[in-house]
């Protein structure tokens, strides 16, 4: 019984230490507004899409990967937000950080209502340009109609917080 308690206690200390180390090595995303970098990527069908295509819209750009459980869990919220805000000129864009094949296979099992772009190896560099210093997914940014990144979410976002950010970007 004592040994089990010691093992559990050591495990908790290791977990706490790992969390502290992660946040000390990987700073939080930027907090100041910054311009959205221009980008051009293929969508899931192979069509080239450019960030300028969504000019004058509020963008919710979500960096994700099929192997990321948190990424997959937040997809239904992105679908719901796209549906809820589409009439107000909001566009959700998914940017997959892997090659087309696994993304295509995954999207065959999930229905989404927003474009998915394939970034492959260059995706993390693009996420870093948008403030993701931790190089982690999921990572989501909210861009206002003037092309300024107003909000950043490192890790899984909460739907109410993201909705609030969209509403603030609409003002």
Secondary structure, DSSP 8 states (H G I E B T S, - for coil): -HHHHHHHHHHHHHHHHHHHHHHHHS-----S-EE----EEEETTS-EEEGGGGTTSEEEEEEE-TT-HHHHHHHHHHHHHHHHHGGGTEEEEEEESS-HHHHHHHHTTS--SSEEEE-GGGHHHHHHHTT-TT--SSEEEEE-TTSEEEEEEESS--HHHHHHHHHHHH-
